[in-house]
Amino acid sequence: MRWLRACAVLGLLAAPACAASNDPPLLINGTVVAPDRVIPNGWVAIRDGKILSISDTKPVLPTARTLTTRDIIFPGFVDLHNHPLYGVFPRWKPPKVYPNRYEWRADAGYWQAIQTPELKLVTTHFCDMDAYVELKALAGGTTSLLGIYRPADTAVISPCVSGLVRNLDWASGFHGTGMGQERAGNILGVRPSDLKLSEETLARIKTGPMDLIAVHLGEGQRNDADSRAEFARLKDLDLLTPNTAVIHGVALSESDFREIKNAGAAFIWSPRSNFELYGETADIAAAIRQKVTMALAPDWSPTGSTNMLAEIGYAKSVIDRQFKGLISPQQLFEMATLVPARIAHIDDKVSSLKPGLYADLFLLRGDTAKPFDALAGAAPQDVTLTLVNGVPIYGSRDYLDALGAAPEAVTMCNQAKAINTQAMPGKFADIIARLTLALAGEKLTLAGLAECR
């Protein structure tokens, strides 16, 4: 196999991993979650990084490599709200709930535990941090994400952001072979200080085209005046558009959601981080009544979920507890795949298992008769394989061996897993060693790849 991360870095393909055009096709067998049905004992055929066919019977491809499983095959998750580089830090336990994001961002304990060491490490260990947190995403089924940022002390982001997960703001592989041609970006807030930190995205909006503008808004308790006032500020800035996705929105009212719907904008829900920091989450019942397009995303590891798989499980618990029956497990799956892909205008490229789309997918161990329930109740170790662009990057050792990868052993919640070293920038053990040493210098430990049950 010639799956070389270098091909993305050299600009041959600005995508997470390169599948050589002369590689043999790949056939994967399992319970296939297709757009219109679930296919027991189905087949996914992959060639040249894309899905060739979805079928009930094994395709006739004499040269194909074949992987037969009893697993569920899902399209990869599309994560539109994350701050991945913080994923190397241990979970932060807030000492209280806060009225808004500006309060906890000024907390001395937060700066000591997270922000000060992050500002140091991102200047010296950016590529190691990126590789580690992208593997955390892949281990939870995420194959596309938004949120890797350029360190403030660098004029140009490192090409190391190209090669694993599809970075929708830097190197997705969807808009040419170079860096920085993407059509999605983050705005951290509508206050002047946050707008200054978002100048790069604001500049790109003026030059366009932009398919997605993800804006942090109303991130505070519903009775917090500062948080409630931000929606009016968003409109004053002419940032409520059909290409806008409002993030958090805990303080939004039903009339605000109505305006979001009428503008053709979308909403991104991150419940775990909301509850951890503010003690409550957005009024998703109001959003649903107003028929707002709504995606799910984990926010970040310190107070949110480790990855999308974990956030789906958390969201399911919130729905069971607070919004009984409002959102089904299948709808949660769609809020992590097809819906965010539509919001980002990439649903013609990823997020469904259908011919012609990129082969970004993952396999999950679970009850094949109830695939969406299995997804909502999955543990981290249940992910058995993740592929991006048809390239296996993470999963069970025997699966990677069967697909001709060069596995390096890793442990996920006391279970043996492996990564494809041909898709990595170096030995993962070396990346862990460097990060562990750097964090020890800050009196911190490296966060695990997942939170184990």
C-alpha positions in Angstrom: 0.0 0.0 0.0 1.2 3.5 -0.8 -0.9 5.5 1.6 1.5 8.4 2.2 0.6 11.4 4.3 3.4 13.2 2.3 1.3 13.3 -0.8 -1.2 15.7 0.9 1.6 17.8 2.4 3.3 18.1 -1.0 0.1 19.3 -2.6 -0.7 16.3 -4.7 -4.0 16.0 -2.9 -5.0 18.4 -0.1 -6.9 15.7 1.7 -6.4 13.7 4.9 -4.7 10.8 3.2 -3.7 9.8 -0.3 -5.0 6.7 -2.0 -2.8 6.0 -5.0 -4.9 5.7 -8.2 -3.4 2.3 -8.9 -4.3 0.8 -5.5 -6.7 -2.1 -5.8 -10.4 -1.5 -4.9 -11.6 -2.2 -1.4 -14.7 -4.2 -0.4 -16.1 -3.8 3.1 -18.9 -6.0 4.4 -21.2 -5.3 7.3 -24.6 -3.7 8.1 -24.6 -0.7 5.8 -26.4 2.5 7.0 -27.3 3.9 3.5 -29.2 7.1 3.0 -32.5 5.4 2.3 -32.3 2.1 4.2 -30.2 -0.1 6.4 -28.7 -3.0 4.5 -27.9 -6.1 6.6 -24.9 -8.0 5.3 -24.3 -5.3 2.7 -21.2 -4.2 0.8 -19.4 -0.9 0.3 -17.1 -0.9 -2.7 -14.3 1.8 -2.7 -12.0 2.8 -5.5 -9.6 5.8 -5.8 -10.8 7.2 -2.6 -14.5 7.3 -3.4 -17.5 5.0 -3.0 -17.9 2.9 -6.1 -21.1 1.1 -5.0 -23.4 0.2 -2.2 -25.1 -3.2 -2.6 -26.9 -6.2 -1.0 -24.5 -8.7 -2.7 -20.8 -8.8 -3.0 -19.6 -6.9 -6.1 -17.4 -8.7 -8.7 -14.1 -7.0 -8.4 -11.4 -9.7 -8.9 -8.5 -7.5 -7.6 -10.2 -6.1 -4.6 -9.1 -6.4 -1.0 -12.0 -7.7 1.1 -12.9 -7.0 4.7 -15.8 -9.1 6.1 -17.2 -7.9 9.4 -20.2 -8.2 11.7 -20.0 -4.4 12.3 -22.2 -1.5 11.4 -20.9 0.8 8.7 -21.7 4.5 9.1 -20.6 7.6 7.1 -18.1 9.7 8.9 -19.2 12.5 11.2 -18.9 16.1 10.2 -18.0 18.2 13.2 -18.7 22.0 12.7 -18.0 23.2 16.2 -14.7 22.2 17.8 -11.6 23.7 19.2 -9.5 20.6 18.7 -6.0 21.8 19.8 -7.3 22.0 23.4 -7.8 18.3 23.3 -4.4 17.5 24.7 -5.4 19.0 28.1 -7.1 17.1 30.9 -10.8 17.9 31.5 -11.3 21.2 33.4 -13.8 21.0 36.2 -15.4 24.5 36.5 -15.7 25.5 40.2 -19.2 26.9 39.5 -21.6 27.7 36.7 -21.1 31.0 35.0 -23.6 33.6 33.6 -21.7 33.8 30.3 -18.5 32.8 28.4 -16.7 36.0 29.4 -16.9 35.1 33.1 -15.2 31.7 32.8 -12.7 33.0 30.2 -11.5 35.4 32.9 -11.3 32.8 35.6 -7.8 32.5 37.0 -8.2 28.7 37.5 -9.1 28.3 33.8 -6.0 30.3 32.8 -3.8 28.2 35.0 -5.2 24.9 33.9 -5.8 25.5 30.2 -5.2 28.8 28.5 -1.7 29.7 29.7 -0.2 26.3 28.9 -2.1 26.2 25.6 -0.6 29.5 24.5 2.9 28.1 25.2 2.5 24.7 23.7 0.8 25.8 20.5 3.9 27.8 19.5 6.3 24.9 20.1 4.3 21.7 19.6 1.6 22.7 17.1 2.0 19.7 14.7 2.2 17.2 17.6 -1.0 18.7 19.1 -2.7 18.6 15.8 -1.9 15.0 15.1 -2.9 13.9 18.5 -6.3 15.6 18.6 -7.1 14.6 15.0 -6.6 11.0 16.0 -9.0 11.6 18.9 -11.5 12.8 16.4 -10.9 9.8 14.1 -11.2 7.4 17.0 -14.8 8.6 17.5 -15.8 8.4 13.8 -15.2 12.1 12.9 -13.7 12.5 9.4 -14.3 16.2 8.8 -14.0 19.0 11.3 -13.9 22.8 11.6 -11.8 24.6 14.2 -8.0 24.1 13.8 -6.6 27.6 14.1 -3.4 29.3 13.1 -1.1 30.2 16.0 -0.9 33.9 16.5 2.8 34.0 16.2 2.9 32.4 12.7 2.0 34.1 9.4 1.1 30.9 7.6 -0.4 27.7 9.1 1.8 24.6 9.0 1.0 22.1 6.2 0.8 19.4 8.9 -2.9 20.2 9.2 -3.3 18.3 6.0 -3.2 14.5 6.2 -5.7 13.0 8.7 -9.1 14.5 9.3 -10.4 16.8 6.6 -9.9 20.3 8.0 -12.7 22.3 6.6 -11.1 25.7 7.3 -7.6 24.8 5.9 -7.3 21.6 3.8 -10.4 19.6 3.1 -9.4 18.5 -0.4 -12.7 19.9 -1.8 -11.5 23.2 -3.1 -8.2 22.7 -4.9 -4.9 21.2 -3.9 -3.4 24.2 -2.0 -3.8 25.4 1.6 -6.3 28.1 2.6 -8.8 27.8 -0.2 -11.6 26.6 2.0 -15.0 28.2 2.2 -15.7 27.8 5.9 -14.6 29.7 8.9 -15.2 30.6 12.6 -16.1 33.8 14.2 -15.5 33.5 18.0 -18.1 36.1 19.0 -19.7 39.4 18.2 -17.9 41.5 20.8 -15.1 43.7 19.4 -12.4 41.6 21.2 -13.7 38.4 19.6 -14.1 40.0 16.2 -10.5 41.0 16.4 -9.5 37.4 17.0 -11.7 36.5 13.9 -10.2 39.0 11.5 -9.0 36.2 9.2 -12.5 34.8 8.7 -14.0 38.3 8.4 -11.5 39.1 5.6 -12.4 36.0 3.8 -16.1 36.8 3.9 -15.4 40.0 2.0 -13.4 38.3 -0.7 -15.6 35.1 -0.7 -17.1 32.8 -1.6 -18.0 31.5 1.8 -20.3 28.5 2.3 -20.2 28.5 6.1 -19.7 31.2 8.7 -19.9 29.6 12.2 -20.5 32.2 14.8 -20.3 31.8 18.6 -23.4 33.5 20.0 -25.6 33.8 23.1 -23.2 31.6 25.1 -24.5 32.1 28.5 -27.5 31.6 30.7 -30.9 32.5 29.3 -31.4 35.3 31.8 -28.0 36.8 31.1 -28.5 40.3 29.5 -25.1 40.3 27.8 -25.7 37.0 26.2 -29.2 37.8 25.1 -28.1 41.1 23.5 -25.7 39.3 21.1 -28.3 38.3 18.6 -29.2 41.9 17.9 -25.5 42.6 17.5 -25.2 39.7 15.0 -27.9 41.3 12.9 -26.3 44.7 13.1 -23.1 43.2 11.7 -25.1 41.7 8.8 -23.9 38.3 9.8 -27.3 36.6 9.9 -27.2 35.0 6.4 -28.2 31.7 4.7 -24.5 30.7 5.2 -24.5 31.4 8.9 -24.5 28.7 11.6 -25.1 30.0 15.1 -23.1 28.1 17.7 -24.3 27.5 21.3 -27.3 29.9 21.5 -28.2 29.1 25.0 -29.6 32.5 25.6 -31.7 32.6 22.3 -35.5 33.0 22.6 -38.1 31.3 20.4 -38.4 34.5 18.4 -34.6 34.5 17.8 -34.9 31.0 16.5 -37.8 32.1 14.2 -35.5 34.8 12.8 -32.7 32.2 12.3 -35.1 30.0 10.3 -36.4 32.9 8.3 -32.9 34.0 7.4 -32.1 30.5 6.2 -29.4 30.2 8.8 -28.6 27.1 11.0 -28.0 26.2 14.6 -25.3 24.0 16.2 -26.0 22.4 19.5 -23.3 21.5 22.0 -25.1 20.3 25.1 -22.4 18.9 27.3 -20.2 22.1 27.4 -23.4 24.2 27.9 -24.3 22.2 31.0 -20.8 22.1 32.4 -20.3 25.9 32.1 -23.8 27.4 32.4 -25.9 24.7 34.0 -28.4 24.7 31.1 -28.5 24.4 27.4 -30.3 25.9 24.4 -34.0 25.7 24.1 -33.9 23.0 21.4 -37.6 22.5 21.7 -38.2 26.0 20.5 -35.6 25.5 17.7 -37.5 22.4 16.6 -40.9 24.1 16.7 -39.5 26.8 14.5 -38.0 24.1 12.2 -34.5 25.4 12.4 -31.8 23.3 10.7 -29.9 21.9 13.7 -26.6 20.0 13.9 -24.7 18.5 16.9 -21.1 19.1 17.8 -18.9 18.6 20.9 -17.3 22.1 21.3 -14.0 20.9 22.9 -12.6 18.4 25.3 -12.0 20.5 28.4 -15.7 20.9 29.2 -17.4 19.3 26.2 -17.1 15.8 24.8 -14.0 14.1 23.5 -15.4 13.7 20.1 -18.7 13.4 18.2 -19.4 9.8 19.2 -19.2 10.9 22.9 -21.4 13.9 22.3 -24.1 11.8 20.6 -24.2 9.7 23.8 -24.4 12.7 26.0 -27.1 14.3 23.8 -29.1 11.1 24.1 -29.0 11.3 27.9 -30.1 15.0 27.8 -33.0 14.2 25.5 -34.1 11.3 27.7 -33.9 13.5 30.8 -35.2 16.8 29.6 -36.6 16.5 26.1 -38.3 13.1 26.1 -38.9 11.8 22.7 -38.1 15.1 21.0 -35.1 13.8 19.0 -34.7 10.1 18.0 -31.3 8.2 17.8 -31.6 8.3 14.0 -32.1 12.1 14.1 -29.0 12.4 16.3 -27.1 10.4 13.7 -28.3 12.8 11.0 -27.4 15.8 13.1 -23.8 14.6 13.1 -23.6 13.6 9.4 -25.9 14.8 6.7 -27.3 17.9 8.4 -23.8 19.5 9.2 -22.7 18.5 5.7 -25.6 20.4 4.2 -24.9 23.4 6.4 -21.3 23.4 5.1 -22.4 22.7 1.6 -20.3 19.5 1.4 -23.1 17.0 1.3 -22.3 16.3 -2.3 -18.9 15.1 -1.2 -19.3 13.4 2.2 -21.7 12.4 5.0 -23.6 9.6 3.1 -22.8 6.2 2.0 -23.7 6.5 -1.7 -21.7 6.1 -4.9 -19.6 9.0 -6.0 -19.0 10.5 -2.6 -15.7 10.3 -0.8 -15.1 7.1 1.2 -15.1 8.8 4.6 -16.7 6.2 6.9 -16.3 4.2 10.2 -17.3 0.8 11.5 -18.9 0.3 14.9 -19.4 -2.8 16.9 -23.0 -3.1 18.2 -26.5 -4.4 17.7 -26.9 -4.5 13.9 -30.7 -4.8 14.3 -30.8 -1.4 15.9 -27.9 0.6 14.4 -28.9 4.0 15.6 -29.5 2.9 19.2 -26.1 1.1 19.0 -24.6 4.4 17.9 -26.2 6.4 20.7 -25.1 3.9 23.3 -21.6 3.2 22.0 -18.4 3.1 24.0 -15.1 4.5 22.7 -13.7 1.1 22.1 -16.6 0.1 19.9 -15.2 1.9 16.9 -13.4 -0.7 14.9 -12.2 1.1 11.8 -12.1 4.7 10.4 -11.3 5.5 6.8 -10.8 8.9 5.2 -10.6 9.2 1.4 -10.7 5.4 1.4 -7.6 5.1 3.5 -7.8 3.2 6.8 -6.3 5.3 9.6 -7.5 3.9 12.9 -9.1 0.7 14.1 -8.7 -2.9 15.1 -5.3 -4.3 14.5 -6.6 -7.3 12.5 -8.6 -5.0 10.3 -5.6 -2.8 9.5 -3.5 -5.9 8.9 -6.2 -7.3 6.5 -6.1 -4.0 4.5 -2.4 -4.0 4.1 -1.7 -1.0 6.4 1.4 -0.7 8.6 -0.2 -0.7 12.1 1.3 0.9 15.3 -0.3 -0.3 18.5 -2.4 2.0 20.6 -4.7 1.4 23.5 -8.3 2.6 23.7 -10.0 2.1 27.0 -7.9 -1.0 27.8 -8.5 -2.5 24.4 -5.8 -3.0 21.8 -6.3 -0.8 18.7 -3.9 0.4 16.0 -3.2 3.3 13.7 -1.9 3.2 10.1 1.7 4.6 10.3 1.6 5.3 6.6 -1.0 8.0 7.2 0.7 9.5 10.2 3.4 12.2 10.3 5.6 10.0 12.5 5.4 7.3 15.2 2.4 8.0 17.4 4.4 6.9 20.4 6.9 9.6 19.8 4.2 12.2 19.5 2.8 11.1 22.8 6.2 11.2 24.4 6.9 14.8 23.3 3.5 16.0 24.4 3.7 14.2 27.7 7.1 15.9 28.4 5.8 19.3 27.3 2.7 19.1 29.5 4.8 17.8 32.5 6.7 21.1 32.2 3.3 22.8 32.9 2.5 20.4 35.7 -0.2 18.7 33.6 -0.9 15.3 32.1 -1.8 14.4 28.6 -5.5 13.8 28.1 -6.5 10.4 27.0 -7.8 9.5 23.5 -11.2 9.1 25.1 -13.1 9.1 28.3 -13.7 5.5 29.1 -16.8 4.2 30.7 
